[in-house]
Amino acid sequence: LFMMGAFLALSIFSNAQTLAEATQKTLSERFESAESDLNAIIAKEATIAANYAAAGYNYFYWGISDQDDAVELAEKMEAAEKLFLKGMEVAPTNPLCFVGLGHLMAFRKDVNGTNAQFTKAEEIMKTKSNKVDKLVKQQALLKMAEGCLIDNNVQLEKALVYLNTALPFNDKNPEVYIQLGDYYRLRDGINQSNSIAQYNKALELDSKSTRAILRKGMLYKRVQNWDEGLNYYNEAIALDPSFAPAYREKAELLKDAGRYTQAIEAYAGYKEHNQNCRVNQRYAMFVYLAKDYKNALIELEKSLPCNDKNEYVYRVLGYTCYESGEYAKGLQYMNTYFNLAKESGKVKISGGDYGQKGKLLSKTGQDSLALEMLKQAIAEDPTYVEGYNEVASILMKQKKYADAANYYQQKIDHSETPAPLDFYYLGQSRYRNKEYILADTAFAQAASKYPDANFWRGRCKNGMEANPDQPEAGLAKPYHETFIQLVGGDARSIEANKKNLMEAYNYLGIYYLIKKDYDCSRAAINKTLELDPANKIATTLSSDENVSKAPGTCELIPAQKGVGEE
């Protein structure tokens, strides 16, 4: 809601104090309360354009605040449009509702519609017989400038023209300088000195302008100067403890800074000043975003009854249950989300959503259905790289190793920077499909991060032997030695890799036995027996007549070291 502009000047042409209070509620994001006030005002004064403009903008900003809920957004924009149209009907010589409709069209990316409405508003203001007050002209021009600065309709040159035209009508209006600051924020990129200068001008005119202070905080948040941004949000709250946007922005900053506990506390402050269903549900979803899944589940379920048709809440509940390990419940919520989304037709189910449902199906033992759902996730969004992993994981359980390898490879192909773990998984699937050369190539790209990839490279190399049970060429030897060297010198890593270590030592025992180096064979077997005195392969090898007589003093791995040691 960065671009939300004030329209308190509208109150000069209506029941001033009442309209001012209502519009202030809009600026504090207390939309439900503002809605009630504005409906009452319109009922009393049904021919005043400013009333319809204020009510329309209340719905407009309300919709923007709920963009996560596509149905809510559409409903609020429709309500705003009706009010702007009604205002145009009852007061055709007032520009405010024409501007409001153009502003809404800008949000909808209807450039031609926006230009047509703004041109009509300019014609109204230029027609002397309409006797449009200069403050109304300024307000209309400010809202037109704002309409040219929203994300969906950035027209910097037009915005500046509107702002420069608005300024002379009242150069003591801090709103002009706040919007000039917004203009420079978009124009200047990372250099925000011009924006700050304009916000400071606004504060010179009104030292208690929480909106100007809030914007300064948002600039610092934008460049991740968390502490400076936080100072401004706290200053705004100190000036006006009822100014809810400051709590919301503070919470967002703290979340982005990774201070999740403080973030939730700040959003609780926002909720305290906006006790309604919408905010309760948004608060619950914020707790989810802060990754406090246990409490998110509590808050989400607590907020659900007040609006049990909010698709987005069911969606987040599905994700939250997955993170909380409540898979069956999560699947129920995702099913409800899918059904509501399809019924309304206003919510697009994303590839990630299909993927999340697939993961829940898999966790509830429905792998066949999960597989189809995950494949649909990838079809909907080929960049949903997690989906390739999930499909491959199920295929691995089904022992369809070639198919699994195909999906692991697709994950790598669709990733900007494939991770070593991606190659590790690819190596596993290739190895189990007995594609030893391809598996070895994959494990080689994972070995820098995963020491046991060296063990698997050894297995791959051994698979390339003429007779893997009699590894005369010793193809695996250097890789098993590297693996032992990396993990065999630290008690914790030895325990974690015990099974593979025994196999590596046994391989060396067999290799040295074939080479008739009985001392090294015995040394290798002893290492296995230290880990498991009952190991069948080691006990069998130790019964060999020549091995049993060897002292076992061979230094198997020179300069043995543990993980992380130099």
Residue, then its C-alpha position, 0 to 999 in steps of 0.5 A: l500500500f505504498m501509494m495510498g494517498a490521502f484524500l482528507a481534502l474531500s471533506i471540505f465539501s461534505n460533513a467535514q468532521t465525519l468524512a475526515e474521520a472516515t477517510q482517516k480510518t481508510l488511511s489507517e486501514r480500518f476499512e470495515s469501520a470506514e465502510s460503515d461511516l461512509n455508507a451513513i454519510i452517503a445516505k444523508e448526503a447522496t448528491i455529493a461526489a466527495n462522499y462517493a469518491a471517499a467510499g470508492y477509494n475505501y474499497f479500492y485500497w481495501g482490495i489492494s490490501d487483500q491481493d492474496d485473496a483474488v475473490e476479495l480483491a475482485e469484489k472490492m474493486e467491483a464495489a469501488e467501481k459502482l461507487f465511482l460510477k454513481g458519483m459520476e452520475v449524481a455529480p457529473t461536473n465534479p472530477l473526483c469520481f472520474v479520477g477514481l474510476g481512472h485510477l481503478m482502471a490503471f490498477r486493472k492495466d486498462v491504459n486507454g480507460t485510464n487516459a479517457q477518465f483522466t482526460k474527462a476529469e481535466e476537461i471538467m476542471k478546465t470548464k469555467s462554468n463548472k466552478v471547480d474549487k481549487l482544492v478539489k482540482q488539487q485533490a483530483l490531480l494528486k489522485m491522477a498522479e498517484g494513478c500514474l505511479i502504481d505498479n500496474n501503470v507507471q507513467l512517470e512523466k505524466a505523474l510529474v506533470y500532474l504534481n507540478t500542476a497541483l502544487p500551486f493550488n496549495d503549496k502548503n499541503p504536505e500531501v503534494y510533497i509526499q507524492l513528489g517523494d513517491y515519484y522520485r522513489l520510482r524515478d531514482g532507483i537506489n538513490q533516494s535522496n530526492s525522495i527523502a528531501q520531499y518527505n522532509k518538506a512534508l514534515e516541515l509543514d506537518s511535523k506529525s505526518t505519520r504517512a511521511i515518516l512511514r514512507k521514510g521507514m519504507l525507503y530504508k526497508r527497501v535497502q535492507n537498512w533494518d534498524e534505521g527503517l525500524n526507527y521511523y516505524n517506531e517514531a510513527i507509532a509513538l506519534d499516533p499509536s492508532f496508525a495501524p500501517a506502521y505496525r504492519e510495515k514494522a512487522e514486515l520489516l522484522k520478518d524480512a530481517g529474520r526477527y520472527t518473534q518480534a515480527i509476530e508481536a508487531y503484527a499483533g499490534y496491527k491486529e489490535h487496532n483492526q479487530n476484524c475477520r480480514v485482519n485476523q486471517r491475515y495475522a494468522m497467515f503472517v504467523y505462517l510466513a514467519k515459519d511459526y507453524k504450530n501457532a500458525l495452525i492455531e491462528l488459522e483455524k481460529s480465524l476460519p469461521c468468520n469467513d469460511k469461503n476464503e480460499y487462501v486461508y484453506r491453501v495456507l492451512g494445507y501448507t501449514c499442516y504439511e510443515s506441522g506433520e498433520y498430513a491427513k488434515g492438510l490434505q482435507y484443507m487442500n481439497t477444500y481449497f481446490n474445490l472453492a477455487k474451481e467454484s469461484g473461478k477467480v483463483k488460479i491454482s498454481g503449480g506449487d499448489y498441485g505440488q503441495k497436494g501431491k506431497l500430502l497425498s504421498k505422505t498419506g500413502q497415496d503414491s499413485l495419486a501423488l504421482e499424477m498430482l505432482k506431474q500436473a504441478i510440473a505441467e502447470d509450472p515447469t519451473y516448479v523444480e521441487g516437483y521433479n524431486e518429489v516425482a523422482s522420490i516416489l519413482m525411487k520407492q517404486k524402483k523405477y530407477a530409469d524414470a526417477a533418473n529422468y526427473y532428477q535430470q530435469k530438476i537439474d536442467h530447470s535449476e539456475t544453479p543446480a545444488p550438489l544434492d541434486f547430483y547426489y540424488l541423480g547419482q543414486s538413481r543412475y547407480r541403482n539402474k546400473e548406469y555406472i558411468l553416468a552415476d559416477t559422473a553425477f557423484a563426482q559433482a556432489a563430492s565437494k559437499y557430500p563426503d559419502a559421494n566418494f563412497w558411491r563413486g567407489r561403488c560405481k567404479n567397482g561396478m565397472e570391474a570385469n568381476p565386481d566380486q574380484p576387483e583385480a583392477g582396484l578401480a574403486k580403491p582411491y575413492h574408498e580411501t578418500f571416503i575413509q580419509l574424510v569420515g574415518g577420523d572423527a567419532r561422530s562421523i564414523e558412527a554416522n557412516k558406519k555401514n559404508l565405512m565397513e563396506a569400504y574397509n571390506y573392499l580394501g581387505i578383498y582387494y589386498l587379498i587378491k594382490k596377496d598383500y596379506d598384511c594390508s588385507r588384515a589391517a583393513i579387516n581389523k578396521t571393520l571388526e572394530l566397528d562390528p566384531a560380527n561382520k560376516i564378510a570380515t570374519t570370513l576374510s579373517s579366516d583365510e590362512n594367510v590373512s590370519k597369520a599377518p600382523g595387520t600393521c599396514e598403514l592403510i590410509p596415510a595422514q588420516k583426517g576427520v571431516g573439516e580437519e586440515 
